[in-house]
Amino acid sequence: MKRIILSIIFLVSYTASFSQNWQLIWEDDFNGNSLDQSKWAHDIGTGSQYGMWGWGNGELQYYQPQNTILNNGIAKIEVKEEPNGIVDSWGASSYFSSSKITTKGIFDFRYGKVEARIKTIDGQGFWPAFWMLPTGGSWPCDGEIDIMEQWGNNYLTNSTTGAAHIGTCPYSQSTHFYESFSSYISSGSYADDFHTYSVIWKEDTITWYVDETELFSLNPSSYWSIPSQSAWPFNANEWYLMINLAITQAGPNSNTVF
């Protein structure tokens, strides 16, 4: 059985100069035997209850709380094959289960340093992500910040990405834009060990880091996809955190190990 392993810490500074003297306002080191419900909630199902097919991406997994397991200060999200299928609210069967944890409705914020120490996964069809959405927002006009995404394949997971999304509401493919980066590990796989994925987010700037190395930065003028600076959505709303392990629409293949 393959799994993505997560350990989360969140830091933020309110200093006017936005210095590196961070003030810790929220963290979770996953101590204990169960997920702290004062910090996290679970998304459940396939998104069909919200009118979305596969959470809007055609994903193949059914999210359920029991696929998140805590042990020795580590939270493990286990993705499993479900040969009998799990039936969602549309009557459709999912043949994979996983978990998604979120601070939606519990904790949100605007600006700061956000980081997670994560060990990801190799294998075709696996899609781990650490990301943020605005509370009460609409997608994509109110934005999305992807701190880390990785896509498994037949080989080693040697690339990690981050992105920022914008667009118009209601959603239109022609007016949905995003900017992203890819960073390649020099040898082996990102799944071989833990790595720290983070953003420093302040007014008019989002900067991405892996293991404290700056990889990418965006601001309204450098974000070529935005038709005007007024469309920059990342200075508004309070935002919440999510961590999940999805199964892509293409799915696993015969080489994928569970």
C-alpha positions in Angstrom: 0.0 0.0 0.0 1.4 3.4 -1.0 0.8 6.5 0.9 1.7 10.2 1.1 3.1 11.3 4.4 2.5 14.8 5.8 3.7 16.9 8.7 2.5 20.5 8.8 3.6 23.7 10.4 2.2 27.2 9.6 3.9 30.5 10.4 2.9 34.1 9.8 4.3 37.6 10.5 2.3 40.7 10.9 5.3 43.1 11.0 5.0 46.1 8.8 8.4 45.4 7.2 7.4 41.7 6.6 10.7 40.7 8.0 11.8 37.1 8.6 11.1 37.3 12.3 8.0 35.1 12.0 5.3 34.9 14.7 3.8 31.4 14.9 0.0 31.6 14.9 -1.0 28.1 13.8 0.7 24.7 13.6 0.0 21.0 13.7 2.7 18.5 14.4 0.2 15.6 14.3 0.8 14.4 17.8 -1.8 12.0 19.1 -3.7 9.2 17.6 -6.3 11.0 15.6 -6.6 14.2 13.6 -7.2 17.3 15.7 -10.7 18.4 14.8 -10.1 21.8 16.3 -7.7 22.3 13.4 -8.8 20.1 10.5 -12.0 18.8 8.8 -12.4 16.2 6.1 -13.8 16.6 2.6 -15.8 13.4 1.9 -16.9 11.8 -1.3 -16.3 12.6 -4.9 -17.7 16.2 -5.1 -20.9 15.0 -6.6 -22.8 16.5 -3.6 -21.6 19.9 -4.9 -22.5 19.1 -8.5 -18.9 18.4 -9.4 -17.6 15.3 -11.2 -14.5 14.1 -9.5 -14.1 17.3 -7.6 -14.2 19.2 -10.8 -11.2 17.4 -12.4 -12.6 14.0 -13.2 -10.6 12.5 -10.3 -11.3 8.9 -9.5 -11.0 8.7 -5.7 -13.6 8.8 -3.0 -12.4 10.8 0.0 -13.1 9.3 3.5 -11.7 10.2 6.9 -10.4 6.7 7.7 -7.7 7.0 5.1 -5.9 9.6 7.3 -3.9 7.9 10.0 -1.7 9.5 12.7 1.3 7.8 14.2 4.5 9.1 15.9 4.0 12.7 14.8 3.2 11.9 11.2 -0.1 12.0 9.3 -0.4 9.4 6.6 -2.9 9.7 3.8 -3.4 6.2 2.4 -4.8 5.6 -1.1 -6.4 2.2 -1.5 -8.0 0.1 -4.2 -11.7 -0.5 -3.5 -12.6 -3.6 -5.6 -16.3 -3.5 -4.5 -16.6 0.3 -5.2 -17.9 3.1 -3.0 -21.1 4.6 -4.2 -21.4 8.4 -4.2 -24.5 10.7 -4.1 -25.0 10.3 -7.9 -25.0 6.5 -7.6 -21.6 6.3 -9.3 -18.9 3.9 -7.9 -15.4 4.9 -7.1 -12.8 2.1 -7.1 -10.1 4.1 -5.1 -10.3 5.8 -1.7 -8.1 8.5 -0.2 -8.3 11.5 2.1 -8.4 15.3 1.9 -7.9 17.4 5.0 -8.8 21.1 5.1 -9.0 24.0 7.6 -12.1 25.4 5.8 -14.5 26.7 8.4 -11.9 26.3 11.2 -8.9 28.5 10.4 -8.1 31.0 7.6 -5.8 33.9 7.2 -4.3 36.4 4.7 -0.6 36.8 4.1 2.3 35.1 5.8 4.7 32.2 5.5 3.0 28.8 5.0 5.0 25.6 5.0 4.6 21.8 5.2 7.1 19.1 5.5 5.9 16.4 3.1 7.0 13.0 1.8 5.2 12.3 -1.4 4.7 9.3 -3.7 5.8 7.6 -6.9 3.4 6.0 -9.2 1.2 6.6 -12.3 -2.1 8.3 -11.4 -1.1 9.7 -8.0 -1.7 13.5 -7.5 -0.6 14.9 -4.1 -1.3 18.6 -3.5 -0.9 21.3 -0.8 -2.9 24.3 -1.6 -5.2 27.2 -0.6 -8.6 28.7 -1.5 -10.4 31.8 -0.3 -13.2 31.4 2.3 -16.5 32.0 0.7 -14.8 32.6 -2.7 -15.8 31.5 -6.2 -13.5 29.7 -8.6 -11.5 30.8 -10.4 -12.3 34.5 -10.1 -11.3 34.7 -6.4 -8.0 32.8 -7.0 -6.2 29.6 -6.0 -2.7 29.2 -4.7 -1.1 25.8 -5.2 1.9 25.5 -2.9 2.9 22.0 -4.1 1.5 19.7 -6.7 3.2 16.5 -8.1 2.0 14.1 -10.7 3.1 10.5 -10.6 4.2 8.6 -13.7 5.9 5.4 -14.7 9.2 6.7 -13.5 10.5 8.7 -10.5 8.6 11.8 -9.3 11.5 14.1 -10.0 9.4 17.3 -10.6 7.4 19.5 -8.3 5.2 22.4 -9.2 3.4 25.4 -7.8 0.8 27.7 -9.4 -1.6 30.6 -9.0 -4.9 30.6 -10.7 -7.3 33.4 -11.8 -10.2 33.8 -14.1 -13.8 34.9 -14.4 -17.0 33.6 -12.7 -18.9 31.6 -13.8 -16.0 29.5 -15.0 -15.0 29.7 -18.6 -12.1 27.8 -20.0 -11.2 30.7 -22.3 -10.9 33.1 -19.3 -9.2 30.8 -16.8 -5.5 31.6 -16.5 -2.6 30.4 -14.3 1.1 30.8 -13.9 3.2 27.9 -12.7 6.8 26.6 -12.3 8.4 23.2 -12.3 11.5 22.3 -10.3 13.5 19.1 -10.9 15.4 17.2 -8.3 19.0 16.5 -9.3 18.8 12.7 -8.5 16.2 10.3 -7.3 12.6 11.3 -6.4 10.8 13.8 -4.3 9.2 10.7 -2.8 12.5 9.4 -1.4 12.4 11.7 1.6 10.7 14.6 3.3 10.9 18.1 1.7 9.6 21.4 2.9 7.2 23.2 0.5 6.4 26.8 1.3 5.2 30.2 0.1 5.8 33.6 1.5 2.7 35.6 0.6 2.3 39.3 1.1 0.5 42.1 -0.6 1.1 42.0 -4.4 3.7 39.1 -4.1 3.6 35.3 -3.8 7.0 33.5 -3.7 7.5 29.8 -3.7 10.2 27.8 -2.0 11.3 24.1 -1.7 13.7 23.3 1.1 14.1 27.1 1.7 15.3 27.7 -1.8 13.4 30.3 -3.7 12.1 28.9 -7.0 9.4 31.3 -8.4 7.7 34.6 -7.6 4.7 36.5 -9.0 3.3 40.0 -8.7 0.5 41.7 -10.6 2.8 43.2 -13.2 4.8 40.0 -13.8 1.8 37.8 -14.0 1.4 37.9 -17.8 -1.9 36.1 -18.0 -3.8 38.8 -16.0 -5.4 41.3 -18.4 -5.0 44.1 -15.8 -3.7 44.6 -12.3 -7.3 45.0 -11.0 -7.8 41.2 -11.7 -5.2 40.2 -9.1 -7.3 38.4 -6.5 -4.7 37.6 -3.9 -5.0 40.7 -1.8 -8.6 39.9 -0.7 -10.4 37.4 1.5 -9.2 35.1 4.1 -7.8 31.8 2.9 -7.8 28.2 4.2 -5.4 25.2 3.7 -5.9 21.9 2.1 -3.8 18.7 1.7 -5.0 15.8 -0.4 -3.9 12.8 -2.4 -6.0 12.5 -5.6 -6.2 9.9 -8.4 -6.0 11.5 -11.8 -8.7 11.0 -14.4 -6.2 8.9 -16.4 -5.8 6.7 -13.4 -3.2 4.2 -12.4 -1.8 1.6 -14.8 -0.4 -1.9 -14.5 2.9 -0.5 -13.1 1.2 1.4 -10.2 1.9 -0.2 -6.9 -0.6 0.0 -4.1 
